[in-house]
Amino acid sequence: MVTEFLIVCQLVFLAGFVDAIGGGGGLISLPAYLMAGIPAHFAVGTNNLSSPLGTTCATFEFARSVH
């Protein structure tokens, strides 16, 4: 259980990094959730929640840095 958690954390971090650079991080995070044994409907819901949140945070950071 702990090993799966650590693997998923690393893959989701990689997915966020890829998503911030060029988009498409869901292609990494969704299989990571499924590999961890999360049911498919929870995995898709979590993936659909994390994408807009990441975009919102990136938008606020960009707006804050631009004068």
Secondary structure, DSSP 8 states (H G I E B T S, - for coil): -HHHHHHHHHHHHHHHHHHHHTS-THHHHHHHHHHTT--HHHHHHHHHHHHHHHHHHHHHHHHHH--
